[in-house]
């Protein structure tokens, strides 16, 4: 496997603050790789380390197998797109795209030809003579990408470039970015705090929290097989039941807590008596499933109708008091959904639940 970017025990300290804590990470050639996490977790710092704008306090960064220690940003095979896009307002679109080529000394006619080729690539042919203020937000986004691609980087670094766009345009630009990445074959490293953005676009995702790498995997792996409570709770909607492990054998663990006994999958490391959490997705619940190994009684408090499905918000019933739970009910099953204020039974399979040691 060819790796475009490799981080080996990279650490970044600012005075007394450690922004990146001994991180090792590999990004494969030609993949759309996202770094996902809440604000302040170190995502942008990591991108600045890869780009060469800052140097790590410890560890090494390799680009295409070459150690980048001490190599400045302008000598690395990377290009970076910031949230602000930073298009030059007094330059025409084609001049913005060709700016990096001008810095490299390419003749004007050749620069114009390359800019036109990139305008075709980003589906903006004939826009070369326009000024940035004459473009929509999505069009300016594409021009910024074309300008970055003009210098033919091996790695394109994108720092939350869609954050300023409205929802519909963000959703459209996700598809545009993914399609553009596939067409060019350039390795994309994409920073975002938006989990739906990362899940929709990425080949693989690295989840970060408080400067630490929590887990790396495909969107499906992160959603179905979280390895830490943070990943389980950060990726998608989930229900969590806490308790103590009663039994852990083979691939399953039995958990007992104030809201009942539940069984779920686990990957090892659990022992009887340990504090743990069981996670189950809203869509894993089945109404009126009295025969499943995991069952609960609840009272419906609210329905959120979302077209293809509805989210039922309910309170579970137990001697210890209620706990808020969410269930996703497919559209075709809505006639069977319990009325608001009514009691119902629901269950889920042990295959659809994950038990993780409490942090």
N, C-alpha and C positions, 0 to 999 in steps of 0.2 A: 504494500500500500504506500503510495506516494503522499507525503505530507508537505503542504505548502508552508504551513506555520506550525512551529513546535515551541512550546514554553516548558522549560525545565526548572522546577523549583523557583519560580519567579516570585519575588517579594518587592513590595513598594511601600516605603515609609516616608511620611511627611512629618518632620519634627518628632513628636511623640505618638503620632497616629499611624497605624498600619492599615493602609488602604487595600493592599493585596497581600494575602497570607499564604506564602509558599505554595504556589499554584503550578501544576503541570497540566498541559493541555495540548492536543494535537488537532489540527484542522486539515482535512484531506483536500487534495488538489481538485478544483472544479466543483466544490460543494457550496451550497447555501447554508452557512453556519450562523446561528443566532446565539447571542449572549443575552440571557433573560434574567431579570431580577428587579427588585424594587428600587426606587430612587435612593441614591447614596450607598449602593452596595459595592461600587467599584467598577462598574461596567465601562464607563468612559475612561477611567484611569487605565484600564486594561487595553483599550483601543489606542490610547496615546502611547502606551509602551510599545505596542506592535508597530505603530507608525514611526516611532523614533522621536516624537516630540519630547518625551522624557525618557530617562534611562533608569532601569530597575536598580533597587538597592541591593538586590542579590538575585542570583540565578541567571539563566541565559535564554535568549530568544533566537530562534533559527528561522530563516526564510529560505525555502528551497535548499535546506541543508547547510546554509551558510550562517555562521555565528554573526549576529548583528551587534555585538557588544561594541559600543563606541561609534557605530555607523549612524550619521545624522539622517533626518527624515528625507532630505532631498536626494539621498543616495540609496534609498531603499526602493524595492520594486512594488511600492504601494501607492494608493491614492485614497484620499479621505473626503467624505461628504458630511458636512456639519448640519445641524438642525436648521440653521439660518440660511443655508444654501450658498450665500455670499456671492451671488452673481454680480458682475460689474454693471451698474445701472446705466452708464454712459456708453457701453459697448453694445453693438448689435449682437444678435443671438449667435451668429456664426463666429464672430470675434471672441465671444465668451468661450465657446467650445474650443477654439483653436489657440487660446491664450498659452496653454502649456507648451504647445508646439512652437509658438513664437519664441518663448523663453529658450527652447532647445535649438533655435536658429533655423528652423525649417522655412523655406521660401514661401512668400505670400500665396502664390497660386497653388502650391501643394497643400498649404494649410487650408485654403478654401475648399479644395477638393476633398480633403479628409473630413472637414466639418460637414459638408453635404452628405458624405457617406454615413456619418453618424446621425444626421438628421433623418435619413431614411431608416436607420436602425431603430430609432426611438419613435418612429411614426409621426415625425413632424417635417415632412418634405416641404420645401418652399417657405419655411419660417425663418430662414437665415438672415433676412434683412430687418426683421422686427426687433424692437427693443424689449428688454425684460419686462417692463411695466405693461406691455401689451399682451402678455401671456397670462393664462390662468395659473392657479397654484399648481395643478398637476403638470402643466406644460413646463413651468419653471423647474419643477422637480426633475423632469426628464432631461432638460437642458443641463442641469447640474451633473447628472449622471453621465451624459455624453461628454462633458468637459473632463470629467475624471477618467473616462475610458479612452480619451484621445491620446493620452501619453502611454497607452497600452500597459497598464499595471498588471502584475500577476495576482495581486490581492487588492480588492476594493473594500474599504472600511466605511461603514455607514452608521453614523451616530444619531439614532432616532430621527431619520429624515422625514417621516410622515406625521410627526407629532403635531404640527401646526395645521394640518388639513382637517376638513370636516369628515364625519364618519363615512359618508358615501364615497367621497373621493379617496379616503384612506383604503377602503375596501377595493376600489378599482385599481389603485396604485400597487396594492399587494400583488395582484395578478400581473400587472405590467412589469414590476421588478423581477418577479419569478421568471417570467417569460424572457426578459432581457438577459438574466443570468444564464439561462439555458442556451440562448442563442450565442452568447459570447464565450461561454466556458470559463469565464473569469471566476476565481474564488471570491465569494462575497462573505464578509464577516459583518453581521448586522446586530446593532445594539437596540434593545427595546425593553420597556417595562410592561408592554402589552402582551399578555400571554396568547390571546387569540391571533395576534399578528405573527408571533413566532410559530405557533402551531400550524398556521395556514401556509407559511412560506418555506419553512426550513427543511433541509435534509436531516440535520441534527441540531440539537440545542444544548447549550451549557447553562445550567441554572446556578445563579450566584446569590449569596446572601452574606452581608456583613464582611465582604472581602474574601469569602471562602467559596470554593467550587463545591456545590452540593451534589450535582449529578450531571452526567452527559449522556445523551441518548437521542433516539429518534422521537418525534412527537408522540407516536403510539407507545413507545417504551416509557416515556415520562408519565403519560396519562394512565397507563394500565399497570405499570410496575414502578411506582415511586420508591426510592430507597431511603428517604428521610421524611420525617413529619413535615418539614418546611416544603419540600417538593409536593407532597400529597395535598397540602392545603393551599399552595400557591397556584398550582396548575389546575384549572377548571373548578367547578363546583363540587363539593364533597360533603358527606356527613361523617362526623367523628364521634366515636364512643370510646371513653377511656375506662381503664380498669386494670386488673392484675391478671397475669398469665396463669391459668390453671394447669394447662398441659400444652406442650409443644413437641410434636413428633412428626417425622417426615416433612411434609411441605405445609402443614396446617397447624394453627395455634388456636386454643380455646381461651377466650378472654371473659372474665367476669367483672362487671362493674355495677354501678348504681342503677343502670337501666336494663340490666339483663345479661344473659350469656350469649356470646356471639363467636362464630368460628370464621377464620379467614386464612388466606395464604400467607406464608412467611418464607424468607430466604435464609433462615438460620440465625443464630445468635440470641434466640429467646429461650429463657428458662423459667420454670414455675416460680411464682412470686415476684417476677419483674413487673414494673409499671409499664404499660403499653397502651397503644391507641389502635383502634380498628377504624379503617376508612372504607366507605362505600359510596359510590356515585349515585346521584339522584335517579339516573336512568336504570340502575340495577334493581330497584325495588319493583315488586310485582304485587298488585292488589289482590286481596283475598287468597293469599298463598299460605294456607294453614299447614301444609306438609313440608315446607322448606326447613332447613336446619337453623335458619336465623329468622325469627319472627318478632314482631312488635305490634302493639296496639297504639293507636294515636287518634287525635281529634283534629279535624281540618280547621284551619283558621283563615286561610286565604288562597285564592287561585290567581295565578298570573297567566293569562292566555297569550301564547306567543305564536299562534298559527299552527305550525306542524305539531306542536305539543303544548301542554300546559304544565306549569310548575305549581305543585300543591305544597303549601306551607302548613305544617302541622306541629302539634306538640305530642310527643310520645307520653304514654301513660305508664307509670311505675310507682312503687312505694316511695321511691326517693324523690318523686316530683317529676315534672315534665322536662323534656329536652327538645329544642327546636330541630325539626328534620325537614328535608326537602325531597320531594318525589317528582320525577318527570313522568307525565302521563301522555302517551301518544294520542294524536287527534282521534284516531278511530276508537280509542277506549274511553273517551271523555263521557259518553253516556253512562258508563259504569262508575264514574268518579264519585266519591262520597260528597254529599252536600256540606256546605260550610257549617261547622258546629257539630257535625255528626262523627260518631266513632267508627273506625274501620280497622281492619287487619291488613298487614303487609309483610312481605318477606323478601329475602334475597339469598342467593346461593353463596356458599363459601368461596366459590371460584371467583366471585365478583367483589370480594372484600380483601383488603390487605391489612395485616397486623404489623406494626412497627414499634420498636422500643421507644419509650418516651424519652425525649431529649433531656 
